[in-house]
Amino acid sequence: MTVMSRDDDPIPESTMTSPLATQPVTLAVRQLAAGHLEAAAAACRRLKDPADTEALHDFRVALRRLRSLTRAYKPYIRDCLPKKLRRRVKDLAAGTGIARDTEVQLAWLNDQRGQARSHERPGYMWIIRRLEARLDEEYQDIRENLPGRFERLHERIATRLALDYDDSSPSLGEVAADLLLETGEEFRAHLELVHGQADEDEIHQARITAKRLRYLLEPLAPELDNGQDLVRELKALQDIMGEIHDTQVLGAELSQAAEEAGAARMKRLIDLSLRLPHDDPQVEAARRSDERPGLVSLARDLQEREQDLINRLLGRMGEGDLTRFLQHLQVAAEQLRRLVAPEPESDAEADADAPPNPETYPGD
């Protein structure tokens, strides 16, 4: 399954002239948050255009980056963005999840439709029509309600971000170095518990942790020697886990759909049988029109796809991808600390700054 729920869009550029890592964390996080907020506002304005198929994705990515940023640096931003506002950002993003999942599912199903056999096509078309109806309903709700809700939230957050706050906090680089190592260790702990399809929860947690780690890295990557390589290494693992997640979500959808399809088919047959002779063409057509073979075929394809993806993930870990990534992450954290640490004063500079020795004053 192709992952359409990607989040590799460029992050808003910082307007700071000095390195981001050296800025007070409260100041740097407020500026990054303002950039994510404006990116969400720009995407929200595009939602009214039905032809813009990426507007919802871009809106979700911007909100996710904002949420991840404020969560990671919560101790330094809670005065600026209290819990209530952070919760409203989370709720707003959650309200768009069904639509985006449905878009991803429909894209995969439409790719698969061409390989369906004749007896499988009723199932393929049934699930596609079901998801298309859901997507239309979700987008109607989003376009009617989301812009107004976001506009009010945008105004409140933007106002608070623009206020003056105490900027005597530690540097962003100092705080981020610790967060990168802590989150990297959490990522490792989850991935090392993955051994197969039964470890669905650990894969999910590893995927979420990878996103948090990536959002920590991305703003600082331009200032790190290996920053862009680190993001690419992490994205390679994250993409596999994202595809695994997509197959699992669609698998759950198929399971529920099969139950409803069976009940709907039986009701249709009974209704026709009550009104028509058993050899009536409509009854015969209803008997032949069975969605279940197509749904079963899709389920088999999903299972094989998920197993293949998990094998790829385990293979990359077996080849040392995770170990190398964590080693490179350690190097990045050390570089961040060097960036923000004061340069040690040389002996010559120390002698030049020292007060004259009274015993060597001229004329004594």
Long-range contacts (C-beta under 8 A, 24 or more apart in sequence): 1-104, 1-108, 1-243, 1-246, 1-247, 1-250, 1-302, 1-305, 2-107, 2-108, 2-111, 2-243, 3-104, 3-239, 3-242, 3-243, 3-246, 4-57, 4-103, 4-104, 4-107, 5-57, 5-100, 5-101, 5-104, 5-242, 5-246, 6-57, 6-239, 6-242, 7-61, 7-64, 7-65, 7-211, 8-235, 9-58, 9-61, 11-35, 11-36, 11-65, 11-218, 11-219, 12-36, 12-38, 12-39, 14-219, 19-173, 19-223, 19-339, 20-172, 20-173, 20-219, 20-220, 20-223, 21-171, 21-172, 21-173, 21-176, 21-220, 21-223, 21-336, 21-339, 21-340, 22-171, 22-172, 22-173, 22-339, 22-340, 23-171, 23-172, 24-167, 24-168, 24-169, 24-170, 24-171, 24-172, 25-73, 25-76, 25-169, 25-170, 25-171, 25-172, 25-174, 25-175, 26-76, 26-77, 26-80, 26-165, 26-166, 26-167, 26-169, 27-165, 27-167, 27-169, 28-172, 29-69, 29-70, 29-73, 29-76, 29-77, 29-172, 30-77, 30-80, 30-161, 30-165, 32-69, 32-219, 33-66, 33-69, 33-70, 33-77, 33-81, 33-157, 33-161, 34-158, 34-161, 34-162, 36-62, 36-63, 36-65, 36-66, 36-69, 37-62, 37-66, 37-154, 37-157, 37-158, 37-161, 39-65, 40-66, 40-150, 40-154, 41-150, 41-154, 44-146, 44-147, 44-150, 44-151, 45-147, 47-142, 47-143, 47-146, 47-147, 48-143, 48-147, 50-139, 53-103, 56-96, 56-99, 56-100, 56-103, 56-139, 56-142, 57-100, 57-103, 59-96, 60-93, 60-96, 60-97, 60-100, 63-89, 63-92, 63-93, 64-93, 64-211, 64-215, 65-215, 67-93, 68-211, 68-212, 68-215, 68-216, 69-215, 71-212, 72-179, 72-183, 72-212, 72-215, 72-216, 73-175, 76-169, 76-175, 79-165, 80-160, 80-161, 80-163, 80-165, 81-157, 81-160, 81-161, 85-153, 85-156, 85-157, 85-160, 88-153, 89-153, 89-157, 92-146, 92-149, 92-150, 92-153, 95-142, 95-146, 96-142, 96-146, 98-134, 98-138, 99-135, 99-138, 99-139, 99-142, 101-249, 102-131, 102-134, 102-135, 102-138, 103-135, 104-246, 104-249, 105-131, 105-246, 105-249, 105-250, 105-253, 106-131, 106-132, 106-135, 108-246, 108-250, 109-298, 112-298, 112-301, 116-294, 116-297, 117-297, 119-290, 119-293, 119-294, 120-293, 120-294, 120-297, 121-294, 122-289, 122-290, 122-291, 122-293, 122-294, 123-261, 123-290, 123-291, 123-292, 123-293, 123-294, 123-295, 123-296, 123-297, 123-298, 124-294, 124-298, 125-294, 126-257, 126-261, 126-291, 126-294, 126-295, 127-253, 127-254, 127-257, 127-291, 127-294, 127-295, 127-298, 130-257, 131-253, 171-340, 172-220, 173-220, 173-336, 173-337, 173-339, 173-340, 174-336, 174-337, 174-340, 176-216, 176-220, 176-336, 177-333, 177-334, 177-336, 177-337, 178-333, 179-216, 180-213, 180-216, 180-217, 180-329, 180-332, 180-333, 180-336, 181-329, 181-330, 181-333, 183-209, 183-212, 183-213, 183-216, 184-213, 184-325, 184-326, 184-329, 184-330, 187-213, 188-322, 188-326, 191-237, 191-317, 191-322, 192-322, 194-310, 194-313, 194-314, 194-317, 195-314, 196-310, 197-306, 197-307, 197-310, 200-248, 203-241, 203-244, 203-245, 203-310, 203-313, 204-245, 204-248, 206-241, 207-238, 207-241, 207-242, 207-244, 207-245, 210-234, 210-237, 210-238, 210-241, 211-238, 214-238, 217-332, 220-336, 223-339, 224-332, 224-335, 224-336, 225-331, 225-335, 226-328, 226-331, 226-332, 227-332, 229-328, 230-325, 230-328, 230-329, 230-332, 233-321, 233-324, 233-325, 233-328, 234-325, 236-316, 236-321, 237-313, 237-316, 237-321, 237-322, 237-325, 240-309, 240-312, 240-313, 240-316, 241-313, 243-305, 243-309, 244-306, 244-309, 244-310, 244-313, 247-302, 247-305, 247-306, 247-309, 248-306, 250-302, 251-299, 251-302, 251-303, 251-306, 254-295, 254-298, 254-299, 254-302, 255-299, 257-295, 258-291, 258-292, 258-295, 258-296, 258-299, 261-291, 261-292, 261-295, 262-291, 262-292, 265-289, 265-290, 265-291, 265-292
